[in-house]
């Protein structure tokens, strides 16, 4: 058994008491997996700008309506998007401000990171 170089029981107890339940952490990991697919990110980013129907998203992303419908179903089941019907047309939109914030914060992080990298290379 390796002896610790210092006593960190206090901080470990504080961190342990603040950790979410394992089930919640698994759900959070699953949520972030949804953002790990480029097609879903393209759809979400498109819906960041405006609500759209399946055929508009398919045209925008140069994909089939079937492929878009599949991804929309995944996003809807995960409560990242909602939809409304207008006649025979279904319009999709981001579920709430949380989704908008996640996308916006992630994009801001990436663009800031790239800007900082570029400034270091100058």
DANOR-V351762 format. One line per field, one symbol per residue. ss: DSSP state (A for helix, B for strand, O for the rest). phi: phi as a letter, one per 20 degrees, with the letter a starting at -180 (. if undefined). A space follows every 10 residues. Layout:
BEGIN
ss=???
phi=???
END
This chain:
BEGIN
ss=OOOOOOOOAA AAAAAAAAOO OAAAAAAAAA AAAAOOOAAA AAAAAAAAAO OBBAAAAAAA AOOOAAAAAA AAAAAAAOOO BBBBBBOOBB BBBBOOAAAA AAAAAAAAAA AAAAAAAAAA AO
phi=.eeffbecff fffffgfeff fgffffffff fffffedfff ffffffffea fbegfffgfg elcfffffgf fffffffeme ccbcdcmeed ddbffafffg fgffffffff ffffffffff ef
END
